[in-house]
Amino acid sequence: MENKKKGIYRRGDGRYEARFAAGNKGDGSKRYRSVYGKTQAEAGEKMRAALKDMESVRPVRPKTVSETLRAYMKARENSSKLSTQATYRGYLEQHIEPLLGTVRCDRLTLQHAQGFVDALLDRGLSVGAARSIFSFMKTGLEYACPQEALDVVFPKYRKADVKFLSAQEQQLLETAARESGADDYVSTLLCLYTALRIGEMCGLKWEDVDFETGMLYIRRTVQRIRVAKPEPGAPRTQLVFLAPKTESSVRSIPLPSALVSLLRKHRSEARSMFIVSCNGDPLEPRTLQNRFKKLLAKAGIRDVNFHAMRHTFVVRALENEVDIKTISEVMGHASPVVTMKRYAHSHEDHKRKKLEAMAKNIE
């Protein structure tokens, strides 16, 4: 028998449908969800399981955007990195709360969302940064309760061109680093020839180098992050050791014999467990970045970011006919496809040179 009081109906195809409320739409009206079963009892059991799942997985929906996102972040504390939590906290406190924090979730509309994105862009943020902030907000709101489709419009943009050092610039940089001192020389060469990220370089310990096999193991990264609730008078940031950026970033890299020899010599003079350090402590990423800028100025090279050394590694590898799979594994990318997409232009230049060489005898 049908049981309409429980929201269970028999359909024309013979199945039973259990229909129940599952949050609100953007205009405040109810949003409904249905589950189906061959029998009334099966449909009812599926509905009860779905309602129980909603109660256990989703936090109780607070009233405002600010409260909802803070509840979302609290629920994700054990499953997200400290650096990710710090980034999200910055998004919330610096951008979302000042613009949308007091808006009730059940009254949030597409107009609110579009106005929020437009305001971010008016503040001078890049399209990429605005997308990241909006994506965090949308995910957090949908975790707590279904939302009206917030299909905002972003301006078109393209990623900035990959900046790398020419062969001549690389040589000038290596010379400047060698003249600057052991730490600068070692860190510069490691990044140029093993594609380390700045945090990975700062986190390298001597235990990560196997001098017998000539292997370098990337196991951690160093990052300075904001403290969630600092004590009065305590620093607002802290230096932390984290797992590398992604699972594929935990990797092993074969070291050229020249680098192994350089590291052996550097270790004989080291007074710290870290390969590059400051008074025995790990060197901070910002400090290493500042040192890199000074090396560029000393070498008379145009200003580029520290990450340009990672890009330079890819270009030099392609010029030396290293295959994409090897490059991808050294970089710590999830797959060669990621490498190809990021460095498509550089790879096209490499292929063009090879094809030109093949056709050099054409008259």
C-alpha positions as MATLAB code, in Angstrom:
seq = 'MENKKKGIYRRGDGRYEARFAAGNKGDGSKRYRSVYGKTQAEAGEKMRAALKDMESVRPVRPKTVSETLRAYMKARENSSKLSTQATYRGYLEQHIEPLLGTVRCDRLTLQHAQGFVDALLDRGLSVGAARSIFSFMKTGLEYACPQEALDVVFPKYRKADVKFLSAQEQQLLETAARESGADDYVSTLLCLYTALRIGEMCGLKWEDVDFETGMLYIRRTVQRIRVAKPEPGAPRTQLVFLAPKTESSVRSIPLPSALVSLLRKHRSEARSMFIVSCNGDPLEPRTLQNRFKKLLAKAGIRDVNFHAMRHTFVVRALENEVDIKTISEVMGHASPVVTMKRYAHSHEDHKRKKLEAMAKNIE';
ca = [
       0.000    0.000    0.000;
       1.184    3.493   -0.775;
       2.256    5.595    2.191;
       2.057    9.251    1.143;
       2.525   10.496    4.705;
       6.055    9.123    4.620;
       6.636   10.496    1.134;
       6.650    7.069   -0.494;
       4.700    6.577   -3.722;
       4.250    3.775   -6.196;
       5.251    4.819   -9.691;
       3.695    3.835  -12.971;
       6.623    1.510  -13.713;
       5.921   -0.485  -10.549;
       8.836    0.857   -8.517;
       8.452    2.800   -5.273;
       9.766    6.348   -4.974;
      10.719    7.904   -1.629;
      10.921   11.691   -1.895;
      12.392   13.897    0.845;
      13.709   17.413    1.464;
      17.472   17.833    0.969;
      18.188   21.478    1.682;
      17.110   24.729    0.087;
      17.421   26.383   -3.301;
      18.850   29.852   -3.723;
      15.359   31.430   -3.464;
      14.708   29.734   -0.116;
      12.340   27.082   -1.465;
      12.852   23.404   -0.659;
      15.122   21.202   -2.758;
      13.957   17.570   -2.985;
      15.727   14.293   -3.636;
      14.349   10.862   -4.537;
      15.480    7.281   -4.025;
      13.848    4.184   -5.516;
      13.160    0.586   -4.569;
      11.380   -2.481   -5.839;
       9.261   -2.517   -2.685;
       7.899    0.136   -0.348;
      10.122   -1.170    2.435;
      13.250   -0.958    0.265;
      12.467    2.621   -0.783;
      11.814    3.591    2.839;
      15.074    2.016    3.989;
      17.044    3.869    1.293;
      15.412    7.150    2.316;
      16.248    6.632    6.000;
      19.849    5.755    5.083;
      20.154    8.872    2.915;
      18.769   11.112    5.674;
      21.110    9.530    8.216;
      24.042   10.042    5.857;
      23.156   13.712    5.419;
      23.081   14.192    9.185;
      26.362   12.357    9.855;
      28.474   13.610    6.953;
      27.337   17.197    6.648;
      27.743   19.603    9.526;
      24.685   21.389   10.867;
      24.109   24.254    8.478;
      24.803   27.597   10.145;
      22.959   30.696    9.032;
      25.654   32.757    7.336;
      28.276   32.213    4.664;
      31.011   32.887    7.235;
      29.670   30.365    9.755;
      29.094   27.756    7.075;
      32.614   27.995    5.678;
      34.172   27.926    9.135;
      32.176   24.767    9.910;
      33.355   23.270    6.612;
      36.988   24.048    7.421;
      36.566   22.555   10.891;
      35.140   19.359    9.406;
      38.101   19.085    7.003;
      40.879   19.744    9.551;
      41.979   16.130    9.760;
      41.971   15.560    6.008;
      43.748   18.664    4.690;
      47.305   19.950    4.947;
      48.220   22.755    7.350;
      49.280   24.850    4.367;
      45.906   24.293    2.689;
      44.095   25.257    5.878;
      46.169   28.434    6.111;
      45.398   29.295    2.476;
      41.662   28.789    2.995;
      41.764   30.841    6.180;
      43.316   33.665    4.193;
      40.626   33.393    1.516;
      37.917   33.538    4.176;
      39.254   36.315    6.376;
      40.706   38.584    3.707;
      38.104   38.272    0.954;
      34.957   36.261    1.663;
      33.971   37.536    5.111;
      34.366   41.255    4.261;
      32.195   40.863    1.135;
      29.731   38.027    1.837;
      30.297   36.877    5.404;
      26.957   38.031    6.843;
      24.773   36.817    3.961;
      22.529   33.894    4.912;
      23.198   30.741    2.923;
      19.533   30.218    2.098;
      19.424   33.704    0.597;
      22.646   33.538   -1.388;
      21.912   34.058   -5.080;
      23.757   34.093   -8.365;
      23.717   37.897   -8.174;
      25.578   37.743   -4.845;
      28.147   35.354   -6.287;
      28.736   37.365   -9.468;
      29.064   40.568   -7.469;
      31.595   38.842   -5.201;
      33.762   37.735   -8.124;
      33.570   41.172   -9.739;
      34.645   42.743   -6.436;
      37.644   40.412   -6.212;
      38.754   41.439   -9.682;
      38.221   45.116   -8.802;
      40.584   44.583   -5.871;
      43.306   43.758   -8.377;
      43.319   39.986   -7.977;
      44.155   37.895  -11.022;
      41.474   35.790  -12.676;
      43.252   32.656  -11.461;
      43.261   33.871   -7.842;
      39.587   34.862   -8.033;
      38.726   31.409   -9.414;
      40.557   29.709   -6.542;
      38.791   31.769   -3.882;
      35.378   31.271   -5.467;
      35.965   27.550   -5.906;
      36.765   27.195   -2.197;
      33.642   29.129   -1.226;
      31.375   27.172   -3.557;
      32.723   23.796   -2.407;
      32.302   24.758    1.251;
      28.739   25.954    0.785;
      27.699   22.888   -1.201;
      29.228   20.622    1.446;
      26.891   22.106    4.043;
      23.751   22.476    1.949;
      22.739   22.363   -1.737;
      22.950   25.741   -3.440;
      21.447   27.405   -6.447;
      23.737   26.910   -9.435;
      26.296   29.678   -8.957;
      27.452   29.791  -12.563;
      29.355   33.056  -12.407;
      31.183   34.487  -15.411;
      34.951   34.955  -15.252;
      36.939   36.999  -17.766;
      38.944   34.976  -20.235;
      42.586   34.594  -19.409;
      45.567   32.532  -20.375;
      48.356   31.283  -18.197;
      51.484   33.361  -18.151;
      54.255   32.198  -20.427;
      56.790   29.879  -18.825;
      59.910   31.879  -17.955;
      63.242   30.091  -18.091;
      66.910   30.964  -18.333;
      68.758   30.752  -21.606;
      71.887   28.620  -21.706;
      74.023   31.755  -21.431;
      71.994   33.089  -18.484;
      72.260   29.734  -16.737;
      76.025   29.779  -17.092;
      76.186   33.316  -15.669;
      73.978   32.288  -12.737;
      76.100   29.233  -11.931;
      79.237   31.390  -11.959;
      77.675   33.974   -9.649;
      76.477   31.233   -7.285;
      79.922   29.605   -7.141;
      81.514   32.945   -6.258;
      78.831   33.656   -3.635;
      79.522   30.669   -1.385;
      78.899   26.973   -0.839;
      75.233   27.175    0.205;
      74.277   29.337   -2.780;
      76.236   27.158   -5.185;
      74.812   23.874   -3.896;
      71.202   25.079   -3.774;
      71.416   26.669   -7.230;
      72.905   23.613   -8.907;
      70.518   21.204   -7.196;
      67.520   23.201   -8.387;
      68.858   23.649  -11.914;
      69.746   19.966  -12.376;
      67.054   18.185  -10.321;
      64.081   20.588  -10.678;
      63.486   20.984   -6.938;
      60.762   23.317   -5.699;
      61.923   26.019   -3.289;
      60.296   24.377   -0.245;
      61.768   20.995   -1.185;
      65.235   22.526   -1.374;
      64.866   24.130    2.048;
      63.694   20.843    3.569;
      66.532   18.662    2.241;
      68.542   16.814    4.887;
      71.781   14.904    4.487;
      69.860   11.715    5.215;
      68.000   12.304    1.930;
      71.178   11.744   -0.080;
      72.398    8.201   -0.725;
      76.028    8.716   -1.668;
      76.517    5.029   -2.476;
      73.805    4.895   -5.141;
      73.863    8.573   -6.079;
      70.144    9.029   -5.367;
      68.342   12.042   -3.924;
      65.063   11.415   -2.059;
      62.388   14.116   -1.836;
      60.413   13.484    1.357;
      59.323   16.861    2.719;
      58.860   20.540    2.028;
      59.265   23.605    4.232;
      56.696   26.384    4.322;
      55.858   29.352    6.524;
      52.141   29.490    7.263;
      49.787   31.662    9.300;
      48.865   30.424   12.774;
      45.105   29.891   13.176;
      44.771   31.395   16.670;
      48.101   32.774   17.895;
      48.556   33.454   21.584;
      48.791   37.147   22.574;
      52.265   38.364   21.714;
      53.130   35.127   19.886;
      54.250   35.080   16.221;
      51.395   35.047   13.707;
      53.250   32.624   11.445;
      55.308   29.468   11.911;
      57.774   27.460    9.848;
      56.474   23.927    9.318;
      57.591   20.710    7.664;
      54.966   19.242    5.356;
      54.642   16.348    2.960;
      55.572   17.314   -0.619;
      52.957   19.022   -2.762;
      51.360   15.826   -4.131;
      51.812   12.059   -3.822;
      53.859   12.034   -7.029;
      56.107   14.746   -5.555;
      57.494   12.153   -3.134;
      60.170   10.888   -5.491;
      63.742    9.738   -5.994;
      66.089   11.493   -8.412;
      69.373   10.111   -9.810;
      72.111   12.663   -9.194;
      74.774   13.436  -11.824;
      78.193   12.332  -10.561;
      79.411   15.954  -10.520;
      76.632   16.852   -8.075;
      77.428   13.866   -5.869;
      81.051   15.047   -5.657;
      79.934   18.593   -4.856;
      77.622   17.341   -2.103;
      80.371   15.161   -0.600;
      82.624   18.195   -0.290;
      79.793   20.322    1.118;
      78.917   17.648    3.703;
      82.503   17.558    4.978;
      82.117   21.227    5.928;
      78.490   21.075    7.098;
      77.427   21.836   10.672;
      73.742   21.067   10.253;
      71.446   18.174    9.382;
      70.117   20.348    6.526;
      71.961   20.629    3.227;
      71.502   24.403    3.244;
      70.827   26.077    6.562;
      70.940   29.203    8.692;
      72.707   28.666   12.019;
      71.792   24.985   11.912;
      68.118   25.581   11.172;
      66.471   25.044    7.784;
      66.757   27.979    5.438;
      63.393   29.711    4.972;
      61.915   29.761    1.444;
      61.708   33.559    1.529;
      65.385   33.789    2.469;
      66.362   31.449   -0.353;
      64.224   33.480   -2.759;
      65.980   36.702   -1.665;
      69.391   35.081   -2.122;
      68.375   34.002   -5.614;
      67.349   37.578   -6.486;
      70.758   38.827   -5.359;
      72.462   36.226   -7.551;
      70.447   37.391  -10.555;
      71.496   40.987   -9.927;
      75.126   39.968   -9.452;
      75.077   38.003  -12.720;
      73.315   40.818  -14.597;
      70.342   38.586  -15.449;
      66.757   39.789  -15.884;
      64.484   39.345  -12.873;
      62.699   35.981  -12.761;
      61.092   33.924   -9.992;
      62.965   31.120   -8.206;
      60.586   28.689   -9.940;
      62.219   29.663  -13.249;
      65.057   27.267  -12.398;
      62.543   24.424  -12.425;
      61.328   25.538  -15.849;
      64.926   25.867  -16.991;
      65.535   22.221  -16.088;
      62.741   21.155  -18.473;
      64.047   23.247  -21.353;
      67.631   22.007  -20.928;
      66.366   18.420  -20.662;
      64.420   18.748  -23.907;
      67.439   20.297  -25.613;
      69.433   17.234  -24.533;
      66.726   14.887  -25.866;
      65.597   13.568  -22.477;
      62.252   11.809  -22.897;
      59.063   13.340  -21.466;
      58.409   10.433  -19.071;
      61.804   10.899  -17.397;
      61.302   14.661  -17.180;
      57.849   14.151  -15.659;
      59.166   11.756  -12.984;
      62.032   14.061  -12.014;
      59.612   17.002  -11.809;
      57.231   15.003   -9.616;
      54.268   15.428  -11.960;
      51.321   13.043  -11.768;
      51.851   11.968  -15.381;
      53.706   12.961  -18.574;
      50.441   14.533  -19.766;
      50.760   17.198  -17.055;
      54.297   17.954  -18.212;
      53.266   18.129  -21.854;
      50.406   20.554  -21.140;
      52.567   22.831  -19.008;
      55.546   22.877  -21.359;
      53.835   22.401  -24.704;
      55.410   25.535  -26.181;
      58.919   24.538  -25.119;
      58.381   21.058  -26.508;
      57.140   22.495  -29.824;
      60.309   24.604  -30.083;
      62.414   21.484  -29.499;
      60.549   19.531  -32.198;
      60.862   22.439  -34.632;
      64.639   22.524  -34.222;
      64.858   18.780  -34.866;
      62.697   19.005  -37.984;
      64.684   21.972  -39.243;
      67.887   19.958  -38.812;
      66.377   17.119  -40.832;
      65.538   19.500  -43.669;
      68.853   21.405  -43.710;
      69.864   19.955  -47.115;
      66.737   21.068  -48.924;
      67.593   23.576  -51.669;
];
